């Protein structure tokens, strides 16, 4: 009977520290799978999580209007309450002086948040929705008018500290629900709100606000379709069971968790917490809107620094390739039978500034590719990127500004020539 024997090298082998560590981790994982089971290991991303945000419309919405009216009967009292709510909502928007009939013609709907109907009395909390196409011309830009500008897409990370626990999307919290129900039509901030279901609860946690890695933040923002992050923080402190609830709210933004402003509100009891959170959300939205108007709230340029370095490197490589191609073409066109001393004067190399609209990252790549493919262009790289606005690139050209403008027009671009600069758009 033949007996199989191992080689002497294998018989004398002893695992080193690294091999013992790998074997130990493998044994621990196998034991965890055997004892706990794979179902429990994936339980962190399962369960009843996520609140879908309400669909945002272009209409102008004003909520939280309290009315207390009377009438000959319940119907008349209710109609009076709705008309009073429309008038109060228009006053909150700081609109032009209009009659009640004109205001009523611009109202799309009345939202009943809470109401109590009596035989001759009507007490309610209402919301009023105005048609933007009709009402926008009568409103200032800061309150939803036609000239209002919006920010770049901003990811919302609502952090809640309550009962000694910090949470974002781990469970369905009241702060997340307030942001999900917030109607953003009248806000100049382009909020990117996610439901928090599935793997979002593992990716976006309260600890994420303290991370500074630009690579990590850029990966998350690209996945969510945003260019920067807003971090509204709510801290709830209960004075005693069933007693007042004190809320401290802080508006932060950016990958560095930069502080903007904070304030404090108090609810009489636990039942008043949702209303307090809705009131705080409106104030935080105003803080962000003010920061946007003052030029403070803008995308962090360091989130795009790596992309700018890549663009610069690609421009240098493209310039080197174009120079080598021109040299090869010049050697091929030079006669070899009779040497000549006559050489053409080199074209003047200059650098020009080109402004272009950049609604998204694809528009930036398309503009760079179009300019780099023009004859005589030795390099093109972005010097300022503004997603949703106007970006700027610097173009190195062997020629003059007019030749660059003519080349762009031949490619279908609309070109405006300025002082040593161009403005292009499709």
N, C-alpha and C positions, 0 to 999 in steps of 0.2 A: 504493500500500500504506500503510495507516494504521499509525502507530507510537504506541503508548501512552506517555504521559509522566506522570511523577509531579508532584504539586503542588510548588510552590517551597518550601513549609514543610517537606515531607517530604524534599526534596532537600538542604536545608540543615540537617537535624536531626542532632545529634551526641549519643550517649548520655552521660548524666552518671555520677557515681561510683556512685550506687545502682543504676542500670540496668546498668552494667558488672559490678557485684557479682552481681546476679541472673543475668545471662547467663553469668558465669563459673561460678557454682554449678550452673546447669542443664547447662552443657557438661561439668563434672566428673562429675555424676551420670550423664549419658548415656554418657560414656566408661567409667565404672565398670560400668554395666550391660552395655556391649558387650564389655569386656575380661574382667571377672570372671564376669559372668553372674548372673541373679537367683537361681539355686539356691544359690550360695555366700553371697549376702547374707542369706538366711533360715536359714543353717546354724546360727546361734547358738541358735535355738529348736528345732532338730531334733536327732535323735540319741538315744542310749540314756541317758535321764535319768529321774529320778524313782523313789522307793521308796514304795510304798503302805503307810501305817501299818496295823498290825494292828488288828483290830476290838476295841474295848474293851467288856468286859462288866461287869456289876455284881458279879461274884464277886471275892473277895479272893485275890490271887496273891502268893506268896512264892517267890522263885527263888534260885538260887545256893547250894543246900544241899549240902554235901559229906558223903558217908557212906562208911564202910569197915566192912563187916560180913562175918561168916563163918557157915557152916551145914553141915549134913550133906551137902548137895548144892547145886548152883547155884540151884535154885528156892527152897530155904529161905533161902539167903543173900540172894537178891534180895528176898524178902518181908520179911526182917528189916531190910534197908536202906530199904525204902519206909516201914515203920512208924517207923523212927528218923527219917526225913526229915519225916514228918508231925508227930512230937513236937517236933523242932527248929523247924519252921515255926511251930507254935503258940506256942512259947516266944518266938520273935522278935516275934510279934504282941502279946506281953504279955497273953495271954488268961487267963481264970480257970483255976484248978486243976481239970483234968478227967482222967478215966481214958483209957487208950489206946482203948478201944472207943467212948467218947463222941467223941473226936477223929476217929476213923475214920469215924463216922457223918456228920460234917460235911464230909468231903473229897469234892469233886466229881471231881477227877482229879489224877493225878501226871504231871508233864511231865519226860521224860528229856532233859536237856541234853547229858549225856555219860556213858557207862558202859563199864566193863570187867568182863566176866563170866568167872570162873574156875570150876574144878570145885567148889570149896568157899568161894570168896571173891567178894565183890561190891564194887566201887569205882565210885562214880558221883557226878555232880553233878545234882541233881534240883530240880524246882520243884513246889510243892504249891498246888492251887486249892481254896479253901474256899467253900462256899455261903454267901453273905452273909445270906440269910434265916434260916439256922440258926446261923451263928457270930456274927452282928452283935450279938446280945444279950449275949454273953460278952466282948466286946472294948470297950476304952475308946474314946471318940470320936476321939482323935488317931490311932488305929491302925485305922480303918475301921469303927468301931462305928456303931450306928444313929443316934446323935445327931451324927454328923460333918457339918459344913457344907462346902460347896464354894465355890470362888472363882467370879468371873465368867469368861467364856471368854477365854483368853489365847493369843495366837498365839505359836508357838515358832519362833525364828530361830536354829538351831544353827550357830554360826560356828566353823570349824576353821582353825587356822594350822598348816601342816605343810610343811616343805621350802621355806620362803620364800614360800609361796602362801597366800592367804586364800580360802576358798570356803564356800559354803552349799549351793546346789543345782546349781552349774555341772556337777559330775560326781557320780557316786555315791560318796560318801565314807563312811568308817567311823563318823564322828560322826553323820551323818544316818541311817545304818542303825541305830545304837544307839537313837536316838530313835524311829524308825519301829517297831522291835520292842518298845519299852517298853510294858508293860501298865499302864494308868493307873487301873485300877478302885479300887485301894486308896489312891490319892493324893487329897488334898483339892483339888488344882489341876485346873481344867477346861482341859486342854491342847487347843489347836487345832493339829493337825499336818497339814501339806499334803504331797503327794507330791513336789512340786518339778518336775513334768513341764511341758512346753510353755513358755508365757510366764512361769511362776513363776520360772524360773532367771534371767530378765532383770529381773524386778520386784523380787525379794528377793535381794539380794547382800550381801556382807560390808560394802560401803560404806553400805548402808541403815541399819545400826545407828548410824552417825555423823550421820545427818540429823536435824534438829530441827524441820522444818516440820510443824506440826500438821495443816495441810490435806492434805499428802502422806500422813502417817501415817493420818489419818482415812479417806482414800480407800482405802488398802490394808486397814485393819482392817474397814471396811464390806464390802469385797469378800470377805474371808476369814471373815466372821461372828464377829469378835472385838471386844473393847472395849479391849484393851491388849496389850502385847507382852512376852515373856520372851526374853532373849538369853543362853543358856548358851554360853560361849566355852571352847574346848579348844585348847591350844597344845602340840604334840608336838615334842620335841627328841631326836634320835637321837645318842647319844654317839659311836658309830662303827658302821660297817656290820656288821650282825649282832649288835650289842651292845644294852645296855639302852636303853629308850625312856622318857624322862621326860615326864610330862604335867602341865601346869599348867591347872587348871580354875577358871573364874570364873563366878559367877552374877550376871547383870545383868538389869535390867528397865526398862520404860518408854521413851518417846520420847527421854528425855534420857540413856539408857544408864547408869542409876544403878547404882552398885556395891553388892552385898550382901555377898558373902563369896567366898573362894577357898581352894584347897588344892592339894596336889601328890601325885601317885602315880607309881610307877615300875613298868614291865613289864620282865621279864628279857630279852626279845627281841621281834622283830616278831610272832611268833605269839601273844604274850600281850597285844597291844594291844587286841583286841576285848573280852577279859575286863576289862581295866583301864577301858575306856570304859564298859562296863556298870556296873561298880562306882562310877565317877565319877557316872554318871547318877543312881544311887540316892541318892548323897550330895547332889547338886544338888537333887533333888526334895525331900529333907528340908530343905534351906535355904529353898526357896520355901515349903514348908509351915509352917516356923517363922515366916517373915516374914508369912505370911497370918494365923497365930494371933496375932501381935503387932500386927496392924493396919498393918503397913508396906506389904505388897503389896496394893494396891487400885488401881482404875482411875484414871488421871491425869485430874483434873477439867478441865485445859486442853484435852483432846481434845473436850470437850463445850461449851466456852465459846462458840463461834460459834452452836451450836444454842440455847443459853440466851439469847443476844442476839436471835436470831430469834423465840424464844417471847415475849420481853418486848415486841418491836416489834409482833408480831401481837396480843398482849393489849392494847396501847395502841390499835391501830387498831380492834379489836373494841369496846373501851370507848367510843371516840369515835362509832362507828356506832350503838351502842345508845343513847347520850345523844341523838344527833340524831333517832333514831326516836321516843324518848319525847317529845321536844319537839314533833315533828310531830303525834304522837297527841294531845298536850295542846292544841295549837292547834286541831285538828279538833274536839275535844269541847267547847271553850269557846263558849257562845252569842255571836253577833255582834250581836243586836238590843239587848241591854241590858248595858252594861259592869258588871262586878262587881269589888269590891275584895277579896273573900274568896279567899284562896289556901290550898291545902293545905300542910301542913307537910312539908318534904322528909324523906325517910327517912334515917336515920342510916347513913353509909357507914363500914364497918369492914373490917379485914383479918384473915383467919383462916388458919390452917395446916391443910392437908389432906394426910394420909399415904395412900399407895396402893401396892399391889404392882406391881412393874415387871419382869416376867420378860424382856421384850424391848422394843425401841424402839416396836413397834406398840402395846403396852399403854400406854406413856407418851402417845403421840398420842391414843389412844382416851380415856384419862382426861381429858386436857386438853380435848378436843373436847366431852366430856360435861358437864364443869363449866362451860365457857364458854357452852354453850347453855342454861343454867338462867336463869330469870327473876330479874332483880335483880343478876346478876353483871356487874360492870364490867370485870373483868380477872382473868386466871389465868395464872401463869407458874411454871415449876419453879425452886425454889431449891436443890434437891439431887437429883441423879440417881444411882441405883445399879442398873445393869442386873443382873438376877438377884436383886435384894433389894427394899428399900422406898424409894421416892422420895418427895420432899416438894414440894408446890406451895403458893404463897401466893395466896389468893383475895380480891379486893376486891369487897365485896358491899354493896348498898344494902338492909340488913336485918340480922337477927340470926342467930346460929348455928343456932338451932332451925329457922328457915325454910329455911336451906341444907340441913340434914339431912333435912327433910321432902321437899324437892325432889329430893334424891338418892335417897331411898327410893322415890319415885314413878317413878324411872327404872330401878328394879331393882337398885340398889346396896345392899349390907349396910353399915350405918353404925354406928360406935361414937363416941359424943360424949364428949369430954374437956374439959379446961380450955382454952377458946378454940381448940380444935383438933378435927379429925375424923379418923377412920381409916376408909377405905372399901375394899371389895373386892367382886368379883362372886360 
